Amino acid sequence: MDLAEELIERVMENVTQYDVYERILIYVVSVVNDVLKKVLAQFNILENEGEEEQMKLVEFETLSLSE
């Protein structure tokens, strides 16, 4: 859960304003204590139509962890 929260925060910080729908996939492979870990996260950037102020509409969809 800590990893998911950190990914969500970082995506929201780094995504610029979008006016179209986009999907972002993050795939990370790392070795932790001599074990290969894989993380796959998916985020959706939603359309922002008709808003006076441009806002980041980031929706967290899935997170998958495997060894």
N, C-alpha and C positions, 0 to 999 in steps of 0.2 A: 504493500500500500504506500509506503514511503516513496518508492520509486515512481509509482503512478502519479502521486501528488507532485513530485518534483518535475516530471515530464510535462504535466499539465501546466504548471506555473511557467516553465521555460517556453513552451509553445506560445502561451498567451502573451508573454513578454516580447517575443521575437516576431510574431506575425504582424505584418502591416495591414492597413485597412484593405479590405477586398470588397468588390461590388459584384462578384460572381461566386458561384459555389465551387469549392475546391476541396480535395481530400489530401491530407498529408499523412504519409507513412514514415515511421521512424523504425529502423532496424539496427540493433546494436548487438555485436558479438564481443564477449569479453571473457577473460580467464580470471576466476575468483577462487583462491585456495586450490589451484590446480584442477579446477572443474570449468569446462566451457559452458558459459551462460549465454542465452539468447533472449533478447527482448524485442517484441514487435508491438508497436503502439500505433493506433489509427485515430486521427482527428479530422473533423469536418470544419471547414470555414464556410459559414452560411452566408447567403446573399443578404445584402443590407440595402434593400430598396426603400425609398421614401423616407429615409431618416434624415433629419436636419443635420445632426451631428454624426460624423463617421465613427462607428464603434466596431470593435473587434468582436465578432460573434463566433467564438471557438467552441465546438462541441466535442468532448472526449467520447470516443465510441468504444474502442476495445484495447485491451492490454493482454499480451500473451507472454508468459515466461516459460522457458524450457532449458533443460540441461543436455 
